[in-house]
Amino acid sequence: MRLAILWLWLSCGCLLLGFPARMWSWVRAQDTGRRLLLSQMGNPQLELDTRRLANASSYLTRNYIADRINTLVVRQSCVECSEELTHRQRQLVDQILASLAPELSVLLHKGTAEEITWEYTLLVANNHTTFRGQGLSFPDELLEREFFCIVVVSEIQSRRFVKQTVESIVRYNLQMQFVNVVVLAQLEDGTVATYSYKLFKGKCRPGITVRQINHFDRITGEPQRHMKDLYPVRNGHLGDCPINVSATHLPPHLIYKRYRDQPAPRGNESIPAEDLSGIDWDLLQLLAKVLRFRIQLYMPQEPSQIFGEGNVTGCFKQLADGVVSIAIGGLSGSDKRRSLFSKSTVYHQSHFVMVVRRDRYLGRFGPLILPFRGKVWGVIIAILLLAVLSTCALRSRLGLRHPMENLFVVIVGNPIPEPRLPARGFLRYLVASWMLLTLVLRCAYQARLFDVLRLSRHRPLPEDLSGLIRDNYTMVANGYHDFYPLELTNRQPLDFAARFERVQRAAPGERLTTISLISNLAFWNHQHRNISCLTFVRQPIYMYHLVIYFPRRYFLRPAVDRKIKQLLSAGVMAHIERRYMQYEGKQQLASNDPILLPKITRRIMNGAYRIHALVLLVATGIFILEFLARRGNGRLRRWMEWMHQP
């Protein structure tokens, strides 16, 4: 009706003016006015479809975004659009803004350099080509944040090509390391569908698989299925496809059981799961079970170090070269160059300490000398010399039989044969007094010896880092550290076991130290509990935060972070740590305890064993001499009788 009135008004105007020269210009403008009028009046079906798409967009933002954030960024772009499509997209944005949740703030993107990137973005574009021209970028200071995007395609899509459009949008997002994206598109019949994707194609081939996760009813506008999460890919479902992992052997965090027998396989050979254990390995298995991926673990031969941009070794080199996607095995999240990679949340903390060797006083025979002090030993030696001299002087006068042998037999606590006892009363009194004196000395020595063995007699060690530097301790390490002087650092590409052995077998006057986790030192001391002399300086260097490393902006990092936090809050990580770190709480294995020893070890009694072996050797020699004296021609026997003559 309005079109007929407009046509009548234009015709009457031309007749009333009566200017033939201008008549044709009005006729030419007639078609333009009609198109403009039609665009203002709109197509009822097109307006209905636009309202459906706007309602679906509002539903997603209201139910999956508004309860998580306070501000939503809205961006739009329509490149090479017709007037009809431009009008549709403008109406679409207006209706979305009008129907958003009242508690949700809206920030319209202007494209200036001062604008910051927000977690959630609603982007309206006419097609995938326009979307690729948006230039999504994120600064490095926002590297560890997780971003989400809803892409609304304003053009009507055919069922045949809609997945191609979605795949093009998703691929561009993945190139920008933008993982969490869903696409909202409207089909030719007016149905609004929500599309997402799955990583990997069939049989774990590289690529993505576009899938429709929901669609909205054309009459009610309600979604046809319930969705727990708008972004299913963020849950990390990888379809049991393999993920390459690089690991470092660092007990008790990651243990390669065949480490002593043979080194880790070289090249492309992965390590079987039955040869691995430890805290990090159990954590990795739990993540693989929840996120549904298979582990292919590789173990580099060189230590894992970050020296700078492009200068990395071990696990970090494999990570930088793209050979693996995850690096694990006691890796520190406190490294100042950690920004070269992405890292997970902290799943374990341990003290980073300086390892030194503790030495006992007086070596092997120290415990045998310490029961008596110097004056007591002097008096005992003087009494023994007086007894020997007196026995030698009185042997011929009193006619004693085997006096020197009886003297030493009584000292060690053995009985004297009755025929050798003197018959006179004074001599018997002297023998009884000597036996009583030696009995008291033996009992006192034995009591004091056990008291000495209970106490830890070690040389004093430095209490902090400054004490090590003051005493000129040389640190054996893989690289240089800012907390220790360069001139006192001996850089050697050795693993933890080789460094422990180097400090353990250092010369008596050589002062060496190395760095380690206190948990790693406790495990090594337990494995070598019969020979280990290693302990740590009581003041730690810093708290060591253990994390998992990924390539920059790796898609799996947010999912891993969520699972680690769930395991920490549920106490699962604490249970795993108790299984592998039961030795850290034992002070005799991991600390320099100056008070008590838990038990008398074989190493402490090494000096006593040597003296006992020497006595047995002398007794065996005497037995052999006596045996030969009976078998010879009598010369050896006569010589031995001459030696025993009074």
C-alpha positions in Angstrom: 0.0 0.0 0.0 2.8 2.4 0.9 4.5 1.5 -2.3 1.4 2.5 -4.3 1.0 5.8 -2.5 4.7 6.6 -3.2 4.3 5.7 -6.9 1.2 8.0 -7.2 2.9 10.8 -5.4 5.9 10.7 -7.7 3.7 10.5 -10.9 1.6 13.5 -9.8 4.7 15.5 -9.0 6.1 15.0 -12.5 2.8 16.1 -14.2 2.3 19.1 -12.0 5.9 20.4 -12.5 5.4 20.2 -16.3 9.2 20.3 -17.0 10.0 17.8 -19.7 13.8 18.3 -19.1 13.5 17.0 -15.6 11.0 14.3 -16.2 13.5 11.6 -17.2 15.7 12.3 -14.1 12.7 11.6 -11.8 12.0 8.4 -13.7 15.6 7.3 -13.2 15.4 8.0 -9.5 12.2 6.1 -9.3 14.0 2.7 -9.2 16.5 3.9 -6.6 13.7 5.1 -4.3 11.9 1.9 -4.6 14.9 -0.1 -3.6 15.5 2.2 -0.7 12.0 1.8 0.4 12.1 -1.9 0.1 15.3 -2.0 2.2 13.6 0.2 4.9 10.5 -1.9 4.9 12.5 -5.2 5.0 11.7 -8.8 4.1 9.6 -10.3 6.8 11.2 -13.8 6.4 14.7 -12.2 6.5 13.8 -10.3 9.6 12.5 -13.4 11.2 15.8 -15.3 10.4 17.8 -12.4 11.7 15.8 -12.5 15.0 16.4 -16.2 15.3 20.2 -15.8 14.9 20.3 -12.9 17.4 18.2 -14.9 19.9 20.6 -17.9 19.6 23.6 -15.6 20.1 22.0 -14.1 23.1 21.2 -17.5 24.5 24.8 -18.6 24.3 26.2 -15.5 25.9 23.5 -15.5 28.6 23.9 -19.2 29.7 27.6 -19.8 29.1 29.4 -16.5 29.3 27.5 -14.1 31.6 28.1 -16.1 34.7 31.9 -16.2 34.2 32.9 -12.7 33.3 31.7 -9.1 33.7 32.7 -7.7 30.3 32.1 -9.0 26.8 33.9 -7.5 23.8 31.7 -7.2 20.6 33.4 -6.9 17.3 31.8 -6.8 13.8 33.1 -6.6 10.3 31.3 -6.7 6.9 33.6 -6.5 3.9 32.2 -6.2 0.4 28.7 -6.7 1.7 25.5 -5.7 -0.2 23.1 -3.2 1.3 20.8 -6.0 2.3 23.5 -7.9 4.1 24.8 -4.7 5.7 21.3 -3.9 7.0 20.9 -7.5 8.3 24.2 -7.5 10.2 23.4 -4.1 11.7 20.1 -5.4 12.9 21.7 -8.6 14.2 24.2 -6.6 16.3 21.5 -4.3 17.6 19.3 -7.2 18.6 22.1 -9.0 20.3 23.1 -6.0 22.3 19.5 -5.3 23.3 18.9 -8.9 24.6 22.2 -9.4 26.6 22.1 -10.1 30.3 21.7 -6.8 32.3 24.7 -7.6 34.5 27.0 -8.1 31.6 29.0 -5.0 30.4 29.7 -4.6 26.7 32.8 -3.2 25.2 32.6 -2.3 21.5 35.9 -2.9 19.7 37.2 0.1 17.8 40.4 -1.4 16.5 42.9 1.0 18.2 46.3 0.0 19.5 45.4 1.0 23.1 42.7 -1.6 23.4 43.5 -4.7 25.5 42.4 -8.2 24.8 39.6 -9.6 26.9 38.9 -13.3 27.7 35.5 -13.4 25.8 34.8 -12.0 22.4 31.7 -12.0 20.3 32.6 -11.5 16.7 30.1 -11.0 13.9 31.4 -11.4 10.4 29.7 -11.9 7.1 31.9 -14.9 6.0 35.2 -16.7 6.8 37.2 -14.4 4.5 36.2 -11.3 6.5 36.9 -13.2 9.8 40.4 -14.0 8.7 41.0 -10.3 8.1 40.3 -9.4 11.7 43.9 -10.1 12.8 43.5 -11.6 16.2 46.7 -11.2 18.2 47.6 -11.5 21.9 50.6 -9.9 23.6 53.2 -12.0 25.4 52.2 -10.7 28.9 48.8 -12.4 28.3 50.4 -15.7 27.2 49.1 -17.8 30.1 45.5 -16.6 29.9 42.7 -18.6 28.3 40.6 -16.8 25.6 37.2 -17.7 24.2 35.4 -16.5 21.1 31.9 -16.9 19.6 31.9 -16.2 15.8 28.5 -15.4 14.3 28.3 -15.7 10.5 25.7 -13.3 9.2 25.5 -14.8 5.7 23.0 -17.5 5.1 24.9 -20.8 4.7 24.0 -23.9 2.7 24.2 -27.3 4.2 26.8 -28.3 1.6 29.3 -25.6 2.4 28.7 -24.6 6.0 31.3 -27.0 7.4 33.9 -25.7 5.0 33.2 -22.2 6.3 33.5 -23.4 9.9 36.7 -25.3 9.1 38.3 -22.2 7.6 37.4 -20.1 10.7 38.7 -22.8 13.1 41.9 -23.3 11.1 42.7 -19.6 11.3 42.0 -19.6 15.1 44.4 -22.6 15.6 47.1 -20.8 13.6 46.8 -17.9 16.1 46.9 -20.5 19.0 43.2 -19.6 19.7 41.6 -22.9 20.7 38.3 -22.0 22.3 36.1 -21.0 19.4 32.5 -21.9 18.4 30.8 -20.8 15.2 27.1 -19.9 15.0 25.7 -20.1 11.5 22.2 -20.0 10.0 21.2 -22.5 7.3 19.0 -21.8 4.3 15.9 -23.2 6.0 16.3 -20.8 8.9 17.8 -23.3 11.3 20.5 -21.8 13.6 23.3 -24.3 14.4 26.3 -24.3 16.7 29.5 -25.8 15.4 32.7 -26.9 17.1 35.5 -29.2 16.2 37.6 -32.2 17.3 41.3 -32.4 17.1 42.7 -35.1 14.9 40.9 -36.9 12.1 40.1 -40.6 11.9 42.9 -42.9 12.9 44.7 -40.1 14.6 45.6 -38.3 11.4 46.6 -34.6 11.8 43.8 -32.2 11.2 40.4 -31.2 12.6 36.9 -32.6 12.3 34.1 -30.1 12.3 31.0 -31.2 14.1 27.6 -29.7 14.9 27.2 -29.7 18.7 23.7 -28.1 18.9 20.9 -26.4 16.9 17.9 -24.3 17.8 14.3 -24.9 17.2 12.9 -22.6 14.5 9.6 -22.0 16.3 10.5 -21.9 20.1 14.1 -20.8 19.6 15.3 -23.2 22.3 18.3 -25.5 21.9 17.6 -29.1 21.0 20.2 -30.6 23.4 21.7 -29.7 26.7 25.4 -28.7 26.6 27.6 -28.8 29.8 30.2 -26.7 28.1 30.1 -24.4 25.2 33.7 -25.3 24.3 34.1 -29.0 24.4 37.6 -28.9 22.9 39.0 -27.2 26.1 38.4 -30.4 28.0 41.2 -32.0 26.0 39.5 -35.1 24.5 42.1 -36.3 22.1 40.6 -39.6 21.0 43.4 -41.8 22.4 45.8 -40.3 19.9 49.6 -40.3 20.8 51.3 -37.3 22.3 55.1 -37.2 22.3 56.6 -36.5 25.8 60.2 -35.7 26.7 61.3 -36.6 30.2 64.4 -36.3 32.5 65.5 -39.1 34.8 65.3 -37.4 38.3 64.2 -39.7 41.1 61.8 -39.7 42.8 60.0 -37.5 40.4 60.6 -39.5 37.3 62.5 -42.9 37.6 63.8 -44.9 34.7 64.2 -48.3 36.3 66.9 -49.5 33.9 69.1 -46.4 34.4 71.8 -48.3 36.2 72.0 -51.2 33.8 71.7 -49.3 30.5 71.2 -45.7 29.3 68.0 -44.5 27.8 67.3 -45.5 24.2 68.6 -43.1 21.6 66.9 -41.6 18.6 63.2 -42.3 17.9 62.9 -45.2 20.3 60.2 -44.6 23.0 60.6 -46.0 26.5 58.0 -48.6 27.5 55.7 -47.7 30.4 56.8 -50.7 32.6 60.3 -49.1 32.8 59.0 -45.9 34.3 57.7 -44.8 37.7 57.8 -41.7 40.0 55.6 -38.8 40.9 55.7 -37.1 37.5 55.0 -40.4 35.7 52.0 -41.1 37.8 50.7 -37.6 37.2 51.3 -38.0 33.5 49.3 -41.2 33.4 46.4 -39.6 35.2 46.4 -36.7 32.8 46.5 -39.2 29.8 43.6 -41.1 31.3 41.4 -38.0 31.8 42.3 -36.2 28.6 42.4 -39.4 26.6 45.7 -39.5 24.9 48.5 -42.1 24.7 52.0 -41.4 25.9 55.1 -41.8 23.8 58.0 -40.9 26.1 61.5 -40.1 25.0 64.5 -39.4 27.2 67.3 -37.2 25.9 70.9 -38.0 26.9 72.0 -34.5 27.8 70.7 -32.4 30.8 67.8 -30.1 30.3 68.9 -26.5 30.5 67.6 -23.1 29.3 70.6 -20.8 28.5 68.7 -18.3 26.4 66.7 -17.8 23.2 67.7 -20.6 20.8 70.2 -22.0 23.3 68.5 -24.9 25.0 69.4 -28.5 25.7 67.7 -31.8 26.7 64.0 -31.8 27.0 63.8 -28.1 26.1 65.6 -28.6 22.8 63.1 -31.3 21.8 60.3 -29.0 22.8 61.7 -26.1 20.8 62.3 -28.3 17.7 58.7 -29.5 17.8 59.7 -33.1 18.3 57.6 -33.4 21.5 54.6 -31.5 22.9 55.2 -32.0 26.7 58.4 -31.8 28.8 58.3 -33.3 32.3 60.7 -34.7 34.9 61.5 -32.4 37.9 61.6 -29.2 35.7 61.7 -25.9 37.5 59.0 -23.3 37.0 61.2 -20.7 38.7 63.7 -20.3 35.9 64.0 -16.7 34.8 64.0 -17.8 31.2 60.8 -19.8 31.5 58.9 -17.3 29.3 60.4 -19.0 26.2 57.8 -21.8 26.8 54.4 -22.2 28.3 54.2 -23.9 31.6 51.5 -25.6 33.7 50.5 -24.7 37.3 52.8 -25.9 40.1 52.1 -29.5 41.1 54.9 -30.0 43.7 57.3 -27.9 45.7 60.7 -28.9 47.1 63.7 -27.1 48.6 66.7 -26.5 46.3 69.8 -27.0 48.4 73.6 -27.2 48.3 74.9 -30.8 48.7 78.2 -31.4 50.6 80.0 -34.4 52.0 80.1 -34.9 55.8 83.3 -36.4 57.2 83.8 -38.1 60.5 86.6 -37.2 62.9 89.8 -39.3 62.8 88.7 -41.6 60.0 88.0 -45.3 60.5 89.7 -45.7 63.9 88.2 -42.5 65.5 85.4 -44.3 67.3 87.9 -46.6 69.0 90.0 -43.7 70.4 87.2 -41.3 71.4 85.9 -43.3 74.5 88.9 -42.1 76.6 90.4 -38.7 76.5 94.2 -38.0 76.2 95.0 -38.1 79.9 93.2 -41.3 80.5 95.0 -43.0 77.6 98.3 -41.7 79.0 97.6 -43.2 82.4 96.6 -46.5 80.8 99.7 -46.7 78.7 101.9 -45.8 81.7 100.3 -48.6 83.8 100.8 -51.1 81.0 104.4 -50.1 80.5 105.0 -50.4 84.3 103.4 -53.8 84.3 105.5 -55.0 81.4 108.7 -53.8 82.9 107.9 -55.2 86.3 107.0 -58.6 84.8 110.3 -58.7 82.8 112.3 -57.8 85.9 110.6 -60.3 88.3 110.3 -63.1 85.7 113.7 -64.7 86.5 113.7 -64.0 90.2 110.3 -65.4 91.0 110.3 -68.2 88.4 107.1 -67.2 86.7 105.8 -69.4 83.8 104.7 -67.5 80.7 104.4 -64.1 82.5 104.0 -61.9 79.4 101.4 -64.2 77.9 99.4 -64.2 81.1 99.7 -60.4 81.2 98.1 -59.9 77.8 95.6 -62.7 78.2 94.2 -60.9 81.3 94.1 -57.6 79.5 91.8 -58.9 76.7 89.6 -60.7 79.3 90.6 -64.3 78.8 91.1 -66.7 81.8 94.5 -67.9 83.0 95.0 -71.7 83.2 95.2 -72.8 86.9 98.7 -74.3 86.7 100.0 -70.9 85.7 98.7 -69.2 88.8 101.4 -68.2 91.4 101.4 -70.2 94.6 102.5 -67.4 96.9 100.0 -65.1 98.5 101.5 -61.7 97.4 101.8 -62.8 93.8 98.2 -64.0 93.8 97.2 -60.6 95.2 99.0 -58.9 92.4 97.3 -61.1 89.8 93.9 -60.5 91.3 94.5 -56.7 91.4 95.6 -56.8 87.8 92.5 -58.8 86.7 90.2 -56.3 88.6 91.9 -53.3 87.1 91.6 -54.6 83.5 88.0 -55.6 84.1 87.1 -52.1 85.2 88.9 -50.6 82.2 87.3 -53.0 79.8 83.8 -52.2 81.1 84.4 -48.5 81.2 85.7 -48.6 77.6 82.8 -50.7 76.4 80.3 -48.3 78.0 82.0 -45.2 76.6 82.3 -46.8 73.2 78.6 -47.4 72.8 78.0 -43.8 74.0 80.4 -42.5 71.3 78.7 -44.6 68.6 75.3 -43.1 69.5 76.6 -39.5 68.8 77.3 -38.2 65.3 80.9 -37.0 65.3 81.3 -35.0 62.1 83.4 -32.1 61.1 81.5 -28.8 61.2 79.9 -27.8 57.9 78.8 -24.4 56.6 75.3 -23.4 57.6 74.5 -21.2 54.6 75.5 -20.2 51.1 77.9 -17.5 52.3 79.7 -20.1 54.5 80.4 -22.2 51.4 81.8 -19.2 49.5 83.9 -18.2 52.5 85.4 -21.7 52.8 86.1 -21.9 49.1 83.8 -24.8 48.2 83.8 -25.5 44.4 80.4 -26.1 43.0 80.0 -28.9 40.4 77.0 -28.0 38.2 75.7 -28.2 34.6 75.9 -24.4 34.2 76.6 -21.1 35.9 74.1 -19.7 38.5 73.7 -16.2 39.7 73.8 -17.2 43.3 77.3 -18.7 43.2 80.6 -17.1 42.0 81.8 -18.0 38.5 85.4 -18.6 39.7 84.1 -21.2 42.2 82.0 -23.0 39.7 83.2 -26.1 37.8 80.8 -26.5 34.9 80.5 -30.2 33.8 77.7 -31.7 31.7 76.8 -34.4 34.3 73.5 -35.7 35.6 72.6 -35.7 39.2 74.0 -39.2 39.9 77.4 -38.4 38.4 77.6 -35.2 40.4 76.7 -37.0 43.6 79.5 -39.5 42.9 82.0 -36.7 42.2 81.3 -35.1 45.6 81.2 -38.4 47.4 84.6 -39.6 46.1 86.4 -36.3 46.4 89.8 -36.3 48.0 90.0 -35.6 51.8 91.3 -32.1 51.3 89.1 -31.3 48.3 86.0 -29.1 49.1 83.3 -29.8 46.6 79.6 -29.0 46.5 76.7 -29.4 44.1 73.0 -28.5 43.8 70.0 -30.7 44.1 66.5 -31.1 45.2 66.2 -32.3 48.8 63.8 -35.0 47.6 66.4 -36.2 45.0 69.2 -36.2 47.6 67.0 -38.2 50.1 66.2 -40.8 47.4 69.9 -41.2 46.4 71.0 -41.5 50.0 68.4 -44.2 50.6 69.6 -46.1 47.5 73.2 -45.8 48.7 72.6 -45.8 52.5 75.6 -48.0 53.3 78.2 -45.8 51.6 76.6 -42.3 51.3 78.3 -39.4 53.2 76.2 -36.7 51.5 74.1 -34.1 53.3 72.8 -30.6 52.5 73.5 -27.1 53.8 70.7 -26.3 56.2 69.7 -23.0 54.6 68.0 -23.7 51.2 68.7 -21.6 48.1 65.1 -21.2 47.2 61.8 -23.0 46.8 61.8 -25.2 43.7 58.4 -25.2 41.8 57.9 -28.3 39.6 55.8 -27.7 36.5 55.1 -29.2 33.1 56.4 -27.4 30.0 54.7 -26.9 26.7 55.3 -25.0 23.5 54.2 -21.4 23.5 50.4 -21.1 23.7 49.9 -24.8 23.5 46.2 -25.8 23.3 46.5 -28.5 26.0 47.9 -26.3 28.7 44.6 -24.9 30.1 43.1 -28.4 30.3 46.2 -29.8 32.1 46.0 -26.9 34.5 42.4 -27.6 35.5 43.1 -31.3 36.0 46.2 -30.6 38.1 44.2 -28.2 40.3 41.5 -30.9 40.8 44.1 -33.5 41.7 45.7 -31.1 44.2 42.4 -30.2 45.9 41.3 -33.8 46.0 44.5 -34.9 47.8 45.5 -37.3 45.0 48.9 -35.6 44.5 49.6 -35.8 48.2 48.9 -39.5 48.2 51.3 -40.0 45.2 54.0 -38.0 47.0 53.8 -40.1 50.1 54.5 -43.2 48.1 57.7 -41.9 46.6 58.9 -39.4 49.1 58.9 -41.5 52.3 62.6 -41.0 52.7 62.7 -37.2 52.7 61.4 -37.1 56.3 64.2 -39.4 57.6 66.8 -37.0 59.0 69.7 -39.5 58.8 69.3 -39.8 55.0 68.8 -36.1 54.0 70.2 -33.9 56.8 73.2 -33.1 58.8 71.9 -34.3 62.2 74.5 -33.5 64.9 72.8 -35.2 67.8 71.9 -38.9 67.5 72.4 -41.7 65.1 69.5 -44.1 64.6 71.7 -47.2 64.5 75.3 -48.4 64.5 76.2 -49.1 60.9 78.9 -51.4 59.5 80.8 -48.4 58.3 81.1 -46.9 61.8 82.6 -50.1 63.1 85.0 -50.4 60.2 88.0 -49.7 62.4 87.1 -52.3 65.0 86.6 -54.9 62.3 90.1 -54.2 61.0 91.7 -54.6 64.4 89.8 -57.8 64.9 91.0 -59.0 61.5 94.6 -58.1 62.4 94.4 -60.1 65.7 92.9 -63.1 63.9 95.8 -62.8 61.3 98.4 -62.8 64.1 96.7 -65.8 65.9 96.6 -67.7 62.6 100.3 -67.0 62.1 101.2 -68.2 65.6 99.1 -71.4 65.0 101.0 -72.0 61.7 104.3 -71.6 63.5 103.4 -74.0 66.2 102.2 -76.5 63.6 105.5 -76.2 61.8 107.4 -76.6 65.0 106.0 -80.0 65.5 106.8 -81.1 62.0 110.3 -79.7 61.6 113.7 -81.0 62.7 113.4 -79.2 66.1 115.2 -75.9 65.3 112.0 -73.9 65.3 110.8 -75.6 68.4 114.1 -74.9 70.2 114.0 -71.3 69.1 110.4 -70.8 70.4 111.3 -72.5 73.8 114.3 -70.2 74.1 112.0 -67.2 73.6 109.7 -68.5 76.4 112.6 -69.2 78.9 112.3 -67.2 82.1 
